[in-house]
Amino acid sequence: MAIDSQSKKIGEFLIKIGAMQTWQVEEIQRAQKSGDLRMFGELAIVRGYIDDKALMLYVESHPKLTRERA
């Protein structure tokens, strides 16, 4: 299973805003590659790397995602 582009984008965003470290993003991507089907944000929250606020910053910074949720 390849790491999808959405996972890469959210990881880069969260690193950029200082919400996550590179190693944390890589750890989540390894878990996804190993077969964990949960979304990047869910894994990051479950592992305690980010909170809902950081995830919402990502969603709000991508208007297309906000429209898709509506």
C-alpha positions in Angstrom: 0.0 0.0 0.0 1.5 3.3 -1.0 1.2 6.4 1.1 -1.5 8.6 -0.5 -0.8 12.2 -1.5 -3.4 13.4 1.1 -1.3 11.8 3.9 1.8 13.5 2.5 0.1 16.9 2.3 -1.4 16.9 5.8 1.9 15.8 7.2 3.8 18.6 5.5 1.2 21.1 6.7 1.4 20.0 10.3 5.2 20.1 10.2 5.1 23.6 8.7 2.8 25.0 11.5 4.9 23.3 14.1 2.2 20.9 15.3 4.2 17.7 14.5 7.8 16.7 14.1 9.1 14.9 10.9 9.7 11.7 12.8 6.0 11.6 13.9 4.8 12.1 10.4 7.1 9.3 9.2 5.9 7.0 11.9 2.3 7.5 10.9 3.1 7.0 7.2 4.9 3.7 8.1 1.8 2.6 10.0 -0.4 3.4 7.0 2.0 1.6 4.7 2.0 -1.4 6.9 -1.8 -1.7 6.5 -3.3 0.6 9.1 -6.4 1.9 7.3 -7.1 4.9 9.6 -6.8 8.4 8.3 -3.6 10.4 9.0 -5.4 12.8 11.3 -7.0 10.0 13.3 -3.7 8.3 13.8 -2.0 11.5 14.8 -4.7 12.3 17.4 -4.8 8.7 18.8 -1.0 8.8 19.2 -1.2 12.1 21.0 0.8 14.0 18.4 -1.9 16.6 17.6 -5.3 17.7 18.9 -8.5 18.5 17.1 -7.5 22.1 16.8 -4.4 21.3 14.6 -6.5 19.0 12.4 -9.2 21.7 12.0 -6.5 24.2 11.0 -5.6 21.9 8.1 -9.2 21.4 7.1 -9.9 25.1 7.2 -6.8 25.9 5.2 -8.1 23.7 2.4 -11.5 25.1 1.2 -12.1 22.1 -1.0 -12.1 19.8 2.1 -14.5 22.1 3.9 -16.9 22.0 0.9 -16.7 18.2 0.7 -17.7 17.9 4.4 -20.8 20.1 3.9 
